[in-house]
Amino acid sequence: MSELTLNYTGIGSLPLCGSDAVKKSLDFIFSEFKSMPFWPQLPHFAREEDMVFQYTQNLAGLVVEGDKYYLSSDSEEFFVKLEELFFDYETVIASNSLEECEQILEKYAILAPNSNSLRPFLNELKNHNPDFVKGSITGPFTFSTSIVDNEGKCAYYNDVLKDVCTKTLSLKALWQVLEFKKASPKARAVIFMDEPSISQVGSCAFLSVESKDVIEMLKVITGDLAKFGALSGIHCCGKTDWEIALSCGADIVNFDAYFYAQSVANFASTAQKFVEQGGYLAFGIVPTLDKEILENLSTDDLVEKFDEALKCFLKKGMNESLLYEHIFLTPSCGCGSLDEKNALKALKLTKDLSNRLKERCQVAL
């Protein structure tokens, strides 16, 4: 995986809207992110592209009532869908290849209106030959704590619904892996799990949630992806118990390195083991949650900020050369909350920083 060293990609969301949003987004991504293009979420283009709702197609028990949605587990239809899900999941995981299960996986496709860019992205991907291709899902903890049952209780606290959420997300991740392979056979799939809610584990919001239970949920998906040759990443842009992210089997741990590098460096001993085992720390070094900082930011500023973030880890005793070999670059979070100009600037800065650091470290561009 040495091709990942100081390489870069985007987190996902872009603010573009209007009739040309999909084309404009993909034109930019395939122009600037040639090594690892990603399909963008466009929440301003379609409300169905909300980061949680986007992955609810064919979710057992889903009830949509206007702008509200929830899971209902007390109907005969739910138990029929539940049996189908478990059969589908076991069939896929027991198979030798995803190609054997194409018809099953198609049930878990992410289609318009929940994603308006993914099919066009796959069509355009056929014209390129990247090293990697990045997809995404909402992480199972965030997903199951964001969706409630018909009594308003988080799905996470119902073992059956939690399992439904986790297995459905895994199948949606594997569907992406298969589609990427069909479009670009030589590219390796990388699926990121967006997990903002793990930052709340241990807080008053989730007092009864144990880290080990969250890790086990995440391991289901990272393990399933690894079985079929895909890489997995986990993204959280706040402070959190980084033992969760570093111990869940993900190949890439993505964090906000502009504001929270020290937060991750405090887990240096676990991070050292993580990189020794081949894992990559994805420095989300380009700030996307502070427009004022971003507007005045240059590549030179980011090089300086990167060096500051790096020192946080080196002061904790991490091996410098090994760490450099296992650093990957992204924006700090999605760009959906920015205006178009600053969103594209954030992505361009990510690319420019990657090139600058590769040149400095004499890594082949």
For each residue, the residues with C-beta under 8 A, 3 or more apart:
1: 4 231 251 278 280
2: 5 325
3: 7 35 131 132
4: 1 7 132 252 280 328
5: 2 324 325 326 327 328 363
6: 324 327 328 329 354 357 358 361 363
7: 3 4 35 36 131 132 328 329 354
8: 33 35 36 328 329 330 350 351 353 354
9: 33 35 36 37 38 132 134 190 328 330
10: 29 33 38 40 134 330 331 334 335 347 350
11: 192 194 235 254 284 288 330 331 333 334 335
12: 38 39 40 41 136 192 194 334
13: 40 41 42 43 51 334 335 336
14: 21 25 40 41 42 334 335 336 343
15: 44 335 336 337 338 339 340 343
16: 21 24 25 40 42 44 45 340 343
17: 21 42 44 45
18: 21 45
19:
20: 23 24
21: 14 16 17 18 24 25 42 44 45 116
22: 25 26 42 45 116 117 120
23: 20 26 27 120
24: 16 20 21 27 28
25: 14 16 21 22 28 29 40 42 117
26: 22 23 29 30 40 117 120 121 124
27: 23 24 30 31
28: 24 25 31 32 344 347
29: 10 25 26 32 33 37 38 40 121 347
30: 26 27 33 34 37 124 128
31: 27 28 34
32: 28 29 347 348 351
33: 8 9 10 29 30 36 37 38 347 351
34: 30 31 37 128 130
35: 3 7 8 9 130 131 132
36: 7 8 9 33 130 131 132 133 134 190
37: 9 29 30 33 34 121 125 128 130 133 134
38: 9 10 12 29 33 133 134 135 136
39: 12 115 117 118 121 122 134 135 136
40: 10 12 13 14 16 25 26 29 117 121
41: 12 13 14 49 51 54 115 117 136 334 336
42: 13 14 16 17 21 22 25 45 46 49 116 117
43: 13 46 47 49 50 51 336
44: 15 16 17 21 336
45: 16 17 18 21 22 42 49 116
46: 42 43 49 112 113 114 116
47: 43 50 53
48: 53 54 113 114
49: 41 42 43 45 46 53 54 113 114 115 116
50: 43 47 53 54
51: 13 41 43 54 138 194
52: 55 56 138 142 143 146 147
53: 47 48 49 50 56 69 114
54: 41 48 49 50 51 110 114 115 138
55: 52 59 110 114 137 138 143 168 169 172
56: 52 53 59 62 69 114 147
57: 108 109 110 111 114
58: 107 108 168
59: 55 56 62 71 164 165 168
60: 71 78 81 82 84 85 164 168
61: 71 72 73 75 78 81 82 161 164
62: 56 59 69 70 71
63: 69 70 71 72 150
64: 68 69
65: 68 69
66:
67:
68: 64 65
69: 53 56 62 63 64 65 147
70: 62 63 147 148 149 150 152
71: 59 60 61 62 63 147 148 149 150 155 161 164
72: 61 63 75 78 149 150
73: 61 78 149 150 158 160 161
74: 78 150
75: 61 72 78 79
76: 79 80
77: 80 81
78: 60 61 72 73 74 75 81 82
79: 75 76 82 83
80: 76 77 83 84
81: 60 61 77 78 84 85
82: 60 61 78 79 85 86 160 164
83: 79 80 86 87
84: 60 80 81 87 88
85: 60 81 82 88 89 164 167 168 171
86: 82 83 89 90 167
87: 83 84 90 91
88: 84 85 91 92 104 107 108 171
89: 85 86 92 93 167 170 171
90: 86 87 93 94
91: 87 88 94 95 101 104
92: 88 89 95 98 101 104 105 171 174
93: 89 90 224 227
94: 90 91
95: 91 92 98 100 101
96: 100
97: 100 101 228
98: 92 95 101 102 105 174 177 178 181 228
99: 102 178
100: 95 96 97
101: 91 92 95 97 98 104 105
102: 98 99 105 106 178
103: 106 107
104: 88 91 92 101 107 108 171
105: 92 98 101 102 108 109 171 174 175 178
106: 102 103 109 175
107: 58 88 103 104 171
108: 57 58 88 104 105 168 171 172 174 175
109: 57 105 106 172 175
110: 54 55 57 114 115 118 172 175 176
111: 57 114 115 118 119
112: 46 115 116 119
113: 46 48 49 116
114: 46 48 49 53 54 55 56 57 110 111
115: 39 41 49 54 110 111 112 118 119
116: 21 22 42 45 46 49 112 113 120
117: 22 25 26 39 40 41 42 120 121
118: 39 110 111 115 121 122
119: 111 112 115 122 123
120: 22 23 26 116 117 123 124
121: 26 29 37 39 40 117 118 124 125
122: 39 118 119 125 126 179 180 182 183
123: 119 120 126 183
124: 26 30 120 121 127 128
125: 37 121 122 128 130 133 180 183 184 187
126: 122 123 183 184
127: 124
128: 30 34 37 124 125 184
129: 184 186 187
130: 34 35 36 37 125 133 184 187
131: 3 7 35 36 187 188
132: 3 4 7 9 35 36 187 188 189 190 231
133: 36 37 38 125 130 180 183 184 187 188 189 190
134: 9 10 36 37 38 39 190 191 192
135: 38 39 173 176 177 180 189 190 191 192
136: 12 38 39 41 191 192 193 194
137: 55 143 169 172 173 176 191 192 193 194 221
138: 51 52 54 55 142 143 146 169 193 194 195
139: 142 143 169 193 194 195 197 198 218 234
140: 143 144 162 165 166 169 193 217 218 220 221
141: 144 145 156 195 197 198 201 214 217 218
142: 52 138 139 145 146 194 195 196 197 198
143: 52 55 137 138 139 140 146 147 155 165 169
144: 140 141 147 154 155 156 161 162 165 166 217
145: 141 142 154 155 156 197 206
146: 52 138 142 143 154 197
147: 52 56 69 70 71 143 144 154 155 161 165
148: 70 71 151 152 153 154 155
149: 70 71 72 73 152 153 154 155 158 161
150: 63 70 71 72 73 74
151: 148
152: 70 148 149
153: 148 149 157 158
154: 144 145 146 147 148 149 157
155: 71 143 144 145 147 148 149 158 161 162 164 165
156: 141 144 145 161 162 165 209
157: 153 154 162
158: 73 149 153 155 161 162
159: 162 163
160: 73 82 163 164
161: 61 71 73 144 147 149 155 156 158 164 165
162: 140 144 155 156 157 158 159 165 166 217
163: 159 160 166 167
164: 59 60 61 71 82 85 155 160 161 167 168
165: 59 140 143 144 147 155 156 161 162 168 169
166: 140 144 162 163 169 170 217 220 221
167: 85 86 89 163 164 170 171 220
168: 55 58 59 60 85 108 164 165 171 172
169: 55 137 138 139 140 143 165 166 172 173 193 221
170: 89 166 167 173 174 220 221 224 225
171: 85 88 89 92 104 105 107 108 167 168 174 175
172: 55 108 109 110 137 168 169 175 176
173: 135 137 169 170 176 177 191 221 224 225 230
174: 92 98 105 108 170 171 177 178 224 225 228 230
175: 105 106 108 109 110 171 172 178 179
176: 110 135 137 172 173 179 180 189 191
177: 98 135 173 174 180 181 189 191 225 228 229 230
178: 98 99 102 105 174 175 181 182
179: 122 175 176 182 183
180: 122 125 133 135 176 177 183 184 187 189
181: 98 177 178 184 185 187 189
182: 122 178 179 185
183: 122 123 125 126 133 179 180
184: 125 126 128 129 130 133 180 181 187
185: 181 182
186: 129
187: 125 129 130 131 132 133 180 181 184
188: 131 132 133 229 230 231
189: 132 133 135 176 177 180 181 225 229 230 231
190: 9 36 132 133 134 135 230 231 232 233 251 252
191: 134 135 136 137 173 176 177 225 230 231 232 233
192: 11 12 134 135 136 137 232 233 234 235 252 254
193: 136 137 138 139 140 169 218 221 232 233 234 235 250
194: 11 12 51 136 137 138 139 142 235
195: 138 139 141 142 198 218 234 235 236 245
196: 142 199 236 237 238
197: 139 141 142 145 146 200 201 206
198: 139 141 142 195 201 214 236 240 241 244 245
199: 196 236 238 239 240
200: 197 203 205 206
201: 141 197 198 206 209 211 214 240 241 244
202: 206 207 209 211 241
203: 200 206 207
204: 207
205: 200
206: 145 197 200 201 202 203 209
207: 202 203 204
208:
209: 156 201 202 206 213 214
210: 213 214
211: 201 202 214 215 241 243 244
212: 215 216
213: 209 210 216 217
214: 141 198 201 209 210 211 217 218 244 248
215: 211 212 218 219 244 247 248
216: 212 213 219 220
217: 140 141 144 162 166 213 214 220 221
218: 139 140 141 193 195 214 215 221 222 234 244 248 249 250
219: 215 216 222 223 248 249
220: 140 166 167 170 216 217 223 224
221: 137 140 166 169 170 173 193 217 218 224 225 232
222: 218 219 225 226 232 248 249 250 251
223: 219 220 226 227 249
224: 93 170 173 174 220 221 227 228
225: 170 173 174 177 189 191 221 222 228 230 231 232
226: 222 223 229 230 232 249
227: 93 223 224
228: 97 98 174 177 224 225
229: 177 188 189 226
230: 173 174 177 188 189 190 191 225 226
231: 1 132 188 189 190 191 225 251 252
232: 190 191 192 193 221 222 225 226 249 250 251 252
233: 190 191 192 193 250 251 252 253 254 282
234: 139 192 193 195 218 245 248 250 252 253 254
235: 11 192 193 194 195 254 255 282 284 330 333
236: 195 196 198 199 240 245 254 255
237: 196 255 256 260 284 289 332 333
238: 196 199 256 260
239: 199 260 263
240: 198 199 201 236 244 245 263
241: 198 201 202 211 244
242: 245 246 253 255 263 264 266 267 270 271
243: 211 246 247 267 270
244: 198 201 211 214 215 218 240 241 247 248
245: 195 198 234 236 240 242 248 250 253 255
246: 242 243 253 267 270 271 273 274 279
247: 215 243 244 270
248: 214 215 218 219 222 234 244 245
249: 218 219 222 223 226 232
250: 193 218 222 232 233 234 245 253 279
251: 1 190 222 231 232 233 278 279 280
252: 4 190 192 231 232 233 234 279 280 281 282 328
253: 233 234 242 245 246 250 264 274 279 280 281 282
254: 11 192 233 234 235 236 282 284 328 330
255: 235 236 237 242 245 260 261 263 264 281 282 283 284
256: 237 238 259 260 284 287 289 332 333
257: 260 261 264 283 284 285 305 306 309 332
258: 261 284 285 286 287 293 305 309 332
259: 256 287 332
260: 237 238 239 255 256 257 263 264
261: 255 257 258 264 265 283 308 309 310 312 313
262: 265 266 312
263: 239 240 242 255 260 266
264: 242 253 255 257 260 261 267 271 281 312 313
265: 261 262 268 271 312 313 315 316 318
266: 242 262 263 316
267: 242 243 246 264 270 271
268: 265 271 272 313 316 317 318
269: 272 273 316
270: 242 243 246 247 267 273 274
271: 242 246 264 265 267 268 274 275 281 313 318
272: 268 269 275 276 317 318 319
273: 246 269 270 276 277
274: 246 253 270 271 277 279 281
275: 271 272 278 279 280 281 318 322 323 325 326
276: 272 273 322
277: 273 274
278: 1 251 275 326
279: 246 250 251 252 253 274 275 326
280: 1 4 251 252 253 275 326 327 328
281: 252 253 255 264 271 274 275 323 326 327 328
282: 233 235 252 253 254 255 327 328 329 330
283: 255 257 261 306 309 327 328 329 330
284: 11 235 237 254 255 256 257 258 330 331 332 333
285: 257 258 302 305 306 309 329 330 331 332 350 353
286: 258 294 297 302 330 331 332 346 349 350 353
287: 256 258 259 290 293 294 297 331 332 346
288: 11 294 331 332 333 334 335 337 338 343 346
289: 237 256 332 333 337
290: 287 293 294
291: 294 295 338 339 342
292: 295 296
293: 258 287 290 296 297
294: 286 287 288 290 291 297 338 342 345 346
295: 291 292 342 345
296: 292 293
297: 286 287 293 294 301 302 349
298: 301 302
299: 302 303 349 352 353 356
300: 303 304
301: 297 298 304 305
302: 285 286 297 298 299 305 306 349 352 353
303: 299 300 306 307 353 356 357 360
304: 300 301 307 308
305: 257 258 285 301 302 308 309
306: 257 283 285 302 303 309 310 353 357
307: 303 304 310 311
308: 261 304 305 311 312
309: 257 258 261 283 285 305 306 312 313
310: 261 306 307 313 314 323 327
311: 307 308 314 315
312: 261 262 264 265 308 309 315 316
313: 261 264 265 268 271 309 310 316 318 323
314: 310 311 317 318 320 323
315: 265 311 312
316: 265 266 268 269 312 313
317: 268 272 314
318: 265 268 271 272 275 313 314 322 323
319: 272 322 323
320: 314 323 324
321: 324 325
322: 275 276 318 319 325 326
323: 275 281 310 313 314 318 319 320 326 327
324: 5 6 320 321 327 361
325: 2 5 275 321 322
326: 5 275 278 279 280 281 322 323
327: 5 6 280 281 282 283 310 323 324
328: 4 5 6 7 8 9 252 254 280 281 282 283
329: 6 7 8 282 283 285 350 353 354 357
330: 8 9 10 11 235 254 282 283 284 285 286 350
331: 10 11 284 285 286 287 288 334 335 346 347 350
332: 237 256 257 258 259 284 285 286 287 288 289
333: 11 235 237 256 284 288 289
334: 10 11 12 13 14 41 288 331 337
335: 10 11 13 14 15 288 331 338 342 343 346 347
336: 13 14 15 41 43 44 343
337: 15 288 289 334
338: 15 288 291 294 335 342 343 346
339: 15 291 342 343
340: 15 16 343 344
341: 344 345
342: 291 294 295 335 338 339 345 346
343: 14 15 16 288 335 336 338 339 340 346 347
344: 28 340 341 347 348
345: 294 295 341 342 348 349
346: 286 287 288 294 331 335 338 342 343 349 350
347: 10 28 29 32 33 331 335 343 344 350 351
348: 32 344 345 351 352
349: 286 297 299 302 345 346 352 353
350: 8 10 285 286 329 330 331 346 347 353 354
351: 8 32 33 347 348 354 355
352: 299 302 348 349 355 356
353: 8 285 286 299 302 303 306 329 349 350 356 357
354: 6 7 8 329 350 351 357 358
355: 351 352 358 359 365
356: 299 303 352 353 359 360
357: 6 303 306 329 353 354 360 361 363
358: 6 354 355 361 362 363 364 365
359: 355 356 362 365
360: 303 356 357
361: 6 324 357 358
362: 358 359
363: 5 6 357 358
364: 358
365: 355 358 359
